């Protein structure tokens, strides 16, 4: 099908949504791709990148090479992703620090709607799809409970972090940014972007490319041979990720920036949540969360000395996030 400029503009907008999602530790750009109707084309396009394309470029010229690469699709999507990711990472940092309950509420609603829309793409349910759904949910939930590691800027570590994180970024429900947090590479990468440290950015990017080209082939094979089972597994990933995105949290262990040691948060403050404590002292760098658990909004208020749970605003934003997916899904249903 011949695409027009309007079609590629829509693809760029989907890239913007993917980049914004991937900038938030806990939200997956892969979920946005799946909802907006470009996921399988994205995986297929990436997996088709190989050495033979260089041969095509030499023998048949750039135009044939670009068409075989599905270059217009990749370019339109990358423009959206990179522009959004680089700019939204700063905004996401501000929102997570200053308005954590509200930003997580919006994404919680977004993910709930995603479960419905991704799940309905499964054409036939069987024992295998149900088991895959359960396995995916437990796997993603387990990932959300893993403690974060200390920050690490070793070049080999950055390369491996890029390879691992990019695999998560194309998996619905598993956030690449959250994987970076767990690995201890999120601050290193965000600092590198902030300081325009091209060496670190390049090392991370090379690792990401290697991981992406390898893992996309696995996903393409799974979609080809086990389409419904693979979709069920991906739906499970999204279900399991809800624990990370739940807006109200109790902090258990935190990492002290000056010493690199993990200490119980109760040793630091009589408050229950690190985010509330950081806002009160206006310091978001001295401590980083290591482990936390989800609590009800009422418990959240109780453990934080009566701090408002912002329940009404949170519910409104959950609904807004839910409705956002309806818009994305409607756009995704358009031929693009």
Sine and cosine of phi, psi and omega as CSV:
sin_phi,cos_phi,sin_psi,cos_psi,sin_omega,cos_omega
0.00,0.00,0.73,-0.69,0.00,-1.00
-0.98,0.18,0.85,-0.53,0.01,-1.00
-1.00,-0.02,0.54,-0.84,0.04,-1.00
-0.97,-0.24,0.10,-1.00,0.00,-1.00
-0.84,0.53,-0.64,0.77,-0.01,-1.00
-0.87,0.49,-0.61,0.79,0.01,-1.00
-0.91,0.42,-0.68,0.73,0.00,-1.00
-0.95,0.33,-0.51,0.86,0.07,-1.00
-0.90,0.44,-0.66,0.75,0.07,-1.00
-0.89,0.46,-0.63,0.77,0.04,-1.00
-0.89,0.45,-0.64,0.77,0.05,-1.00
-0.89,0.46,-0.65,0.76,0.04,-1.00
-0.89,0.45,-0.61,0.79,0.06,-1.00
-0.91,0.41,-0.59,0.81,0.09,-1.00
-0.90,0.44,-0.63,0.77,0.06,-1.00
-0.86,0.51,-0.70,0.71,0.02,-1.00
-0.90,0.43,-0.64,0.77,0.04,-1.00
-0.90,0.43,-0.70,0.72,0.00,-1.00
-0.90,0.44,-0.66,0.75,0.03,-1.00
-0.89,0.45,-0.67,0.75,0.01,-1.00
-0.91,0.42,-0.69,0.72,-0.04,-1.00
-0.94,0.35,-0.33,0.94,0.02,-1.00
-0.97,0.26,-0.28,0.96,-0.03,-1.00
-0.99,-0.16,0.86,-0.50,0.02,-1.00
-0.91,0.42,0.97,-0.24,-0.02,-1.00
0.74,-0.67,-0.25,0.97,-0.03,-1.00
-0.88,-0.48,0.65,-0.76,-0.10,-0.99
-0.95,-0.30,0.76,-0.65,0.11,-0.99
-0.92,0.40,-0.44,0.90,0.06,-1.00
-0.88,0.47,-0.56,0.83,0.05,-1.00
-0.89,0.45,-0.70,0.71,0.01,-1.00
-0.89,0.46,-0.67,0.74,0.01,-1.00
-0.88,0.47,-0.66,0.75,-0.02,-1.00
-0.92,0.38,-0.68,0.73,-0.01,-1.00
-0.92,0.39,-0.63,0.78,-0.10,-0.99
-1.00,0.09,0.05,1.00,0.16,-0.99
1.00,0.08,0.30,0.95,-0.02,-1.00
-0.88,-0.48,0.10,1.00,-0.16,-0.99
-0.89,0.46,-0.78,0.62,-0.07,-1.00
-0.92,0.39,-0.59,0.81,0.07,-1.00
-0.91,0.41,-0.62,0.78,0.02,-1.00
-0.88,0.47,-0.75,0.67,-0.01,-1.00
-0.90,0.44,-0.69,0.72,0.00,-1.00
-0.90,0.44,-0.67,0.75,-0.01,-1.00
-0.90,0.44,-0.72,0.70,-0.01,-1.00
-0.90,0.44,-0.68,0.73,-0.06,-1.00
-0.92,0.38,-0.35,0.94,0.00,-1.00
-0.99,0.13,-0.09,1.00,0.04,-1.00
-0.97,0.24,0.91,-0.43,-0.02,-1.00
-0.44,-0.90,-0.04,-1.00,-0.06,-1.00
-0.89,0.46,-0.52,0.85,-0.05,-1.00
-0.89,0.46,-0.39,0.92,0.03,-1.00
-0.91,0.42,-0.55,0.83,0.04,-1.00
-0.91,0.42,-0.64,0.77,0.05,-1.00
-0.89,0.46,-0.66,0.75,0.04,-1.00
-0.88,0.47,-0.65,0.76,0.01,-1.00
-0.89,0.46,-0.68,0.73,-0.04,-1.00
-0.94,0.34,-0.66,0.75,-0.12,-0.99
-1.00,0.06,-0.63,0.78,-0.15,-0.99
-0.93,-0.37,-0.09,1.00,0.05,-1.00
1.00,-0.06,0.15,-0.99,-0.12,-0.99
-0.92,0.40,-0.63,0.78,-0.06,-1.00
-0.88,0.48,-0.70,0.71,0.03,-1.00
-0.92,0.38,-0.66,0.75,0.05,-1.00
-0.86,0.51,-0.73,0.68,-0.04,-1.00
-0.89,0.45,-0.62,0.79,0.02,-1.00
-0.93,0.37,-0.68,0.73,0.03,-1.00
-0.90,0.43,-0.53,0.85,0.01,-1.00
-0.97,0.26,-0.30,0.95,-0.19,-0.98
0.87,0.49,0.71,0.70,-0.16,-0.99
-0.88,0.48,-0.63,0.77,-0.01,-1.00
-0.88,0.47,-0.65,0.76,0.02,-1.00
-0.90,0.45,-0.75,0.66,-0.02,-1.00
-0.88,0.47,-0.71,0.70,-0.03,-1.00
-0.89,0.47,-0.74,0.68,0.00,-1.00
-0.87,0.49,-0.68,0.74,-0.02,-1.00
-0.93,0.36,-0.70,0.71,-0.03,-1.00
-0.90,0.44,-0.61,0.79,0.05,-1.00
-0.84,0.54,-0.72,0.70,0.02,-1.00
-0.92,0.40,-0.73,0.68,-0.06,-1.00
-0.89,0.45,-0.78,0.63,-0.09,-1.00
-0.92,0.38,-0.66,0.75,0.03,-1.00
-0.88,0.47,-0.72,0.70,-0.04,-1.00
-0.93,0.36,-0.70,0.71,-0.07,-1.00
-0.89,0.46,-0.73,0.69,-0.05,-1.00
-0.91,0.42,-0.62,0.78,-0.04,-1.00
-1.00,0.10,-0.63,0.78,-0.10,-1.00
-0.97,0.24,-0.37,0.93,0.01,-1.00
-0.86,0.51,-0.63,0.78,0.04,-1.00
-0.93,0.37,-0.71,0.71,0.02,-1.00
-0.90,0.43,-0.67,0.74,0.01,-1.00
-0.87,0.49,-0.64,0.76,0.02,-1.00
-0.87,0.50,-0.70,0.71,0.01,-1.00
-0.90,0.43,-0.73,0.68,-0.04,-1.00
-0.91,0.42,-0.65,0.76,0.00,-1.00
-0.92,0.40,-0.57,0.82,0.00,-1.00
-0.97,0.23,-0.72,0.70,-0.14,-0.99
-1.00,-0.06,-0.49,0.87,-0.05,-1.00
-0.68,-0.74,0.84,0.54,-0.11,-0.99
-0.88,0.47,-0.67,0.74,-0.03,-1.00
-0.89,0.46,-0.66,0.75,-0.07,-1.00
-0.94,0.33,-0.70,0.71,-0.03,-1.00
-0.93,0.38,-0.63,0.78,0.03,-1.00
-0.94,0.35,-0.52,0.86,0.04,-1.00
-0.89,0.45,-0.70,0.71,0.01,-1.00
-0.86,0.50,-0.73,0.68,-0.03,-1.00
-0.95,0.32,-0.47,0.88,0.07,-1.00
-0.90,0.44,-0.70,0.71,0.06,-1.00
-0.90,0.45,-0.62,0.78,0.02,-1.00
-0.88,0.47,-0.69,0.73,-0.04,-1.00
-0.95,0.32,-0.60,0.80,0.04,-1.00
-0.86,0.51,-0.71,0.70,0.02,-1.00
-0.91,0.41,-0.57,0.82,0.00,-1.00
-0.87,0.49,-0.63,0.78,0.00,-1.00
-0.84,0.54,-0.71,0.70,-0.02,-1.00
-0.90,0.43,-0.74,0.68,-0.11,-0.99
-0.96,0.29,-0.56,0.83,0.06,-1.00
-0.96,0.30,-0.69,0.73,-0.02,-1.00
-0.88,0.48,-0.56,0.83,-0.05,-1.00
-0.96,0.29,-0.19,0.98,0.06,-1.00
-0.98,0.20,-0.19,0.98,0.06,-1.00
-0.97,0.24,0.91,-0.41,-0.13,-0.99
-0.98,0.20,-0.52,0.86,-0.07,-1.00
-0.63,-0.78,0.84,-0.54,0.03,-1.00
-1.00,-0.04,0.65,-0.76,0.02,-1.00
-0.54,-0.84,0.00,-1.00,0.03,-1.00
-0.87,0.49,-0.63,0.78,-0.02,-1.00
-0.90,0.43,-0.67,0.75,-0.01,-1.00
-0.94,0.35,-0.62,0.79,0.03,-1.00
-0.90,0.43,-0.71,0.71,0.02,-1.00
-0.89,0.45,-0.66,0.76,0.03,-1.00
-0.89,0.46,-0.66,0.76,0.04,-1.00
-0.87,0.50,-0.72,0.69,-0.02,-1.00
-0.91,0.41,-0.70,0.72,0.02,-1.00
-0.88,0.48,-0.70,0.71,0.02,-1.00
-0.87,0.49,-0.68,0.74,-0.01,-1.00
-0.90,0.43,-0.71,0.70,-0.01,-1.00
-0.92,0.38,-0.62,0.79,-0.01,-1.00
-0.90,0.44,-0.74,0.67,-0.01,-1.00
-0.91,0.40,-0.64,0.77,0.03,-1.00
-0.88,0.48,-0.67,0.75,0.00,-1.00
-0.89,0.46,-0.66,0.75,0.02,-1.00
-0.86,0.50,-0.63,0.78,-0.03,-1.00
-0.93,0.36,-0.30,0.95,-0.01,-1.00
-1.00,-0.08,-0.10,0.99,-0.04,-1.00
-0.94,0.35,0.66,-0.75,0.04,-1.00
-0.95,0.30,0.49,-0.87,0.04,-1.00
-0.98,0.21,0.54,-0.84,0.05,-1.00
-1.00,-0.03,0.26,-0.97,0.07,-1.00
-0.92,0.38,0.41,-0.91,-0.01,-1.00
-0.90,0.43,0.60,-0.80,-0.07,-1.00
-0.60,-0.80,0.76,-0.65,-0.03,-1.00
-0.88,-0.47,0.26,0.97,0.05,-1.00
-0.87,0.49,0.71,-0.70,-0.07,-1.00
-0.83,0.55,-0.70,0.72,0.02,-1.00
-0.90,0.44,-0.64,0.77,0.04,-1.00
-0.89,0.46,-0.68,0.73,0.01,-1.00
-0.89,0.46,-0.63,0.78,0.03,-1.00
-0.88,0.48,-0.75,0.66,0.00,-1.00
-0.91,0.40,-0.62,0.78,0.03,-1.00
-0.88,0.47,-0.64,0.77,0.04,-1.00
-0.90,0.44,-0.67,0.74,-0.01,-1.00
-0.91,0.41,-0.66,0.75,-0.02,-1.00
-0.95,0.30,-0.71,0.70,-0.08,-1.00
-0.91,0.42,-0.62,0.78,-0.03,-1.00
-0.92,0.39,-0.53,0.85,0.08,-1.00
-0.89,0.45,-0.66,0.75,0.02,-1.00
-0.93,0.38,-0.58,0.81,-0.05,-1.00
-0.90,0.45,-0.48,0.88,0.01,-1.00
-0.99,-0.11,0.06,1.00,0.11,-0.99
-0.99,-0.15,0.87,-0.48,0.07,-1.00
-0.84,0.54,0.71,-0.70,0.08,-1.00
1.00,-0.04,-0.38,0.92,0.01,-1.00
-0.94,-0.35,0.91,-0.42,-0.12,-0.99
-0.99,0.14,0.80,-0.60,0.06,-1.00
-0.90,0.43,-0.62,0.78,0.02,-1.00
-0.90,0.43,-0.62,0.79,0.02,-1.00
-0.93,0.38,-0.61,0.79,0.08,-1.00
-0.87,0.48,-0.63,0.77,0.06,-1.00
-0.89,0.46,-0.62,0.79,0.05,-1.00
-0.89,0.45,-0.73,0.69,0.01,-1.00
-0.87,0.49,-0.67,0.74,-0.02,-1.00
-0.96,0.27,-0.28,0.96,-0.04,-1.00
1.00,0.06,0.34,0.94,-0.06,-1.00
-0.95,-0.32,-0.14,0.99,-0.08,-1.00
-0.89,0.45,-0.73,0.68,-0.01,-1.00
-0.92,0.40,-0.64,0.77,0.02,-1.00
-0.87,0.50,-0.70,0.71,-0.01,-1.00
-0.94,0.33,-0.69,0.73,-0.01,-1.00
-0.90,0.43,-0.60,0.80,0.07,-1.00
-0.92,0.40,-0.63,0.77,0.01,-1.00
-0.90,0.44,-0.65,0.76,0.03,-1.00
-0.92,0.39,-0.68,0.73,-0.01,-1.00
-0.89,0.45,-0.65,0.76,-0.06,-1.00
-1.00,-0.05,0.04,1.00,-0.06,-1.00
0.80,0.61,0.75,0.67,0.04,-1.00
-1.00,0.09,1.00,0.02,-0.14,-0.99
-0.91,0.42,-0.47,0.89,0.00,-1.00
-0.91,0.42,-0.77,0.64,0.02,-1.00
-0.91,0.41,-0.65,0.76,0.02,-1.00
-0.88,0.48,-0.66,0.75,-0.02,-1.00
-0.91,0.41,-0.67,0.74,0.02,-1.00
-0.88,0.48,-0.71,0.70,0.03,-1.00
-0.89,0.46,-0.67,0.74,-0.04,-1.00
-0.90,0.43,-0.66,0.75,0.02,-1.00
-0.89,0.46,-0.69,0.72,0.06,-1.00
-0.87,0.49,-0.64,0.77,0.01,-1.00
-0.90,0.44,-0.67,0.74,0.00,-1.00
-0.89,0.45,-0.71,0.70,0.02,-1.00
-0.87,0.48,-0.73,0.69,0.01,-1.00
-0.90,0.44,-0.65,0.76,-0.04,-1.00
-0.91,0.42,-0.73,0.68,-0.03,-1.00
-0.91,0.41,-0.55,0.83,-0.01,-1.00
-0.97,0.26,-0.76,0.64,-0.13,-0.99
-0.96,0.29,-0.51,0.86,-0.01,-1.00
-0.90,0.44,-0.53,0.85,0.03,-1.00
-0.92,0.39,-0.61,0.79,0.05,-1.00
-0.90,0.44,-0.72,0.69,-0.01,-1.00
-0.90,0.44,-0.65,0.76,0.02,-1.00
-0.88,0.48,-0.68,0.73,0.02,-1.00
-0.90,0.44,-0.66,0.75,0.01,-1.00
-0.90,0.44,-0.68,0.73,0.02,-1.00
-0.90,0.43,-0.60,0.80,-0.03,-1.00
-0.94,0.35,-0.65,0.76,-0.12,-0.99
-0.98,-0.19,-0.44,0.90,-0.06,-1.00
-0.66,-0.75,0.87,0.49,-0.14,-0.99
-0.86,0.51,-0.82,0.58,-0.05,-1.00
-0.91,0.41,-0.66,0.75,0.00,-1.00
-0.90,0.44,-0.64,0.76,0.02,-1.00
-0.91,0.41,-0.68,0.73,0.05,-1.00
-0.89,0.46,-0.62,0.79,0.03,-1.00
-0.90,0.43,-0.66,0.75,0.03,-1.00
-0.89,0.46,-0.69,0.73,0.00,-1.00
-0.91,0.41,-0.61,0.80,0.07,-1.00
-0.89,0.46,-0.65,0.76,0.06,-1.00
-0.88,0.48,-0.64,0.77,0.05,-1.00
-0.85,0.53,-0.67,0.74,-0.02,-1.00
-0.92,0.40,-0.67,0.74,0.03,-1.00
-0.85,0.52,-0.75,0.66,-0.05,-1.00
-0.91,0.42,-0.43,0.90,-0.04,-1.00
-0.96,0.27,-0.23,0.97,-0.04,-1.00
-0.86,0.51,-0.51,0.86,0.00,-1.00
-0.87,0.49,-0.64,0.77,-0.01,-1.00
-0.93,0.36,-0.55,0.83,-0.14,-0.99
-1.00,0.00,-0.17,0.99,0.02,-1.00
-0.79,0.61,0.78,-0.63,-0.17,-0.98
-0.93,0.38,-0.49,0.87,-0.13,-0.99
-0.96,-0.28,0.87,-0.49,-0.12,-0.99
-0.80,-0.60,0.50,-0.86,0.19,-0.98
-0.93,-0.37,0.81,-0.59,-0.04,-1.00
-0.99,0.14,0.74,-0.67,-0.01,-1.00
-0.97,-0.26,-0.85,0.52,0.00,-1.00
-0.81,-0.58,0.61,-0.79,0.04,-1.00
-0.77,-0.63,0.36,-0.93,0.00,-1.00
-0.96,-0.26,0.83,-0.56,0.03,-1.00
-0.99,0.14,0.85,-0.53,-0.13,-0.99
-0.90,0.44,-0.60,0.80,-0.08,-1.00
-0.95,0.31,-0.53,0.85,-0.06,-1.00
-0.94,-0.33,-0.34,0.94,-0.05,-1.00
0.96,0.27,0.24,0.97,-0.03,-1.00
-0.99,-0.15,0.61,-0.79,0.08,-1.00
-1.00,0.04,0.78,-0.62,-0.02,-1.00
-0.74,-0.68,0.45,-0.89,0.08,-1.00
-0.88,0.47,0.69,-0.72,-0.02,-1.00
-0.90,0.44,-0.46,0.89,0.01,-1.00
-0.89,0.45,-0.35,0.94,0.07,-1.00
-0.98,0.21,-0.29,0.96,-0.06,-1.00
-1.00,-0.10,-0.67,0.74,-0.12,-0.99
-0.49,-0.87,0.40,-0.92,0.10,-0.99
-1.00,0.07,0.01,1.00,0.10,-1.00
-0.98,0.19,0.25,-0.97,-0.04,-1.00
-0.99,-0.16,-0.29,0.96,-0.09,-1.00
-0.80,-0.61,0.76,-0.66,0.00,-1.00
-0.87,0.50,-0.62,0.78,-0.05,-1.00
-0.87,0.49,-0.65,0.76,0.02,-1.00
-0.92,0.39,-0.68,0.73,0.02,-1.00
-0.88,0.48,-0.69,0.72,-0.02,-1.00
-0.90,0.43,-0.62,0.79,0.02,-1.00
-0.92,0.40,-0.60,0.80,-0.03,-1.00
-0.93,0.36,-0.59,0.80,-0.01,-1.00
-0.99,-0.11,-0.07,1.00,-0.01,-1.00
0.81,0.58,0.72,0.69,0.03,-1.00
-0.64,-0.77,0.93,-0.37,-0.06,-1.00
-0.95,-0.33,0.14,0.99,-0.09,-1.00
-0.93,-0.37,-0.44,0.90,-0.13,-0.99
-0.92,0.39,-0.53,0.85,-0.03,-1.00
-0.74,-0.67,0.61,-0.80,0.08,-1.00
-0.82,-0.57,0.57,-0.82,-0.02,-1.00
-0.94,0.35,0.67,-0.74,0.08,-1.00
-0.95,-0.33,-0.81,0.58,0.08,-1.00
-0.70,-0.71,0.55,-0.84,0.03,-1.00
-0.48,-0.88,0.22,-0.98,0.04,-1.00
-0.69,-0.72,0.48,-0.88,0.00,-1.00
-0.98,0.22,0.65,-0.76,0.04,-1.00
-0.72,-0.70,0.22,-0.98,0.04,-1.00
-0.96,0.27,0.37,-0.93,0.02,-1.00
-0.87,0.50,-0.48,0.88,-0.01,-1.00
-0.96,0.27,-0.65,0.76,0.08,-1.00
-0.91,0.42,-0.65,0.76,0.02,-1.00
-0.83,0.56,-0.73,0.69,0.01,-1.00
-0.91,0.42,-0.64,0.76,-0.03,-1.00
-0.91,0.42,-0.70,0.71,-0.07,-1.00
-0.98,0.21,-0.14,0.99,0.01,-1.00
-0.91,-0.42,0.58,0.82,0.09,-1.00
0.82,0.57,0.68,0.73,0.07,-1.00
0.99,0.14,0.16,0.99,0.06,-1.00
-0.83,0.56,0.70,-0.71,-0.02,-1.00
-0.87,0.50,0.69,-0.72,0.06,-1.00
-0.99,0.10,-0.10,0.99,0.00,-1.00
0.80,0.60,0.65,0.76,-0.15,-0.99
-0.87,0.49,-0.71,0.71,-0.05,-1.00
-0.90,0.44,-0.74,0.67,0.01,-1.00
-0.90,0.44,-0.60,0.80,0.00,-1.00
-0.90,0.43,-0.69,0.73,0.02,-1.00
-0.89,0.46,-0.66,0.75,0.02,-1.00
-0.88,0.48,-0.65,0.76,-0.01,-1.00
-0.96,0.26,-0.51,0.86,0.11,-0.99
-0.88,0.47,-0.70,0.72,0.04,-1.00
-0.90,0.44,-0.66,0.75,0.02,-1.00
-0.89,0.46,-0.68,0.73,0.04,-1.00
-0.90,0.44,-0.65,0.76,0.03,-1.00
-0.87,0.50,-0.72,0.70,-0.02,-1.00
-0.94,0.35,-0.49,0.87,0.04,-1.00
-0.86,0.51,-0.63,0.78,0.01,-1.00
-0.91,0.41,-0.59,0.81,0.05,-1.00
-0.87,0.50,-0.65,0.76,0.02,-1.00
-0.92,0.40,-0.73,0.69,0.01,-1.00
-0.88,0.48,-0.64,0.77,-0.01,-1.00
-0.93,0.38,-0.58,0.81,0.03,-1.00
-0.92,0.40,-0.66,0.75,0.06,-1.00
-0.90,0.43,-0.65,0.76,-0.02,-1.00
-0.90,0.44,-0.46,0.89,0.00,-1.00
-0.97,0.24,-0.25,0.97,0.09,-1.00
-0.97,0.26,0.58,-0.81,0.01,-1.00
-0.94,0.34,0.86,-0.51,-0.04,-1.00
-0.57,-0.82,0.00,0.00,0.00,0.00
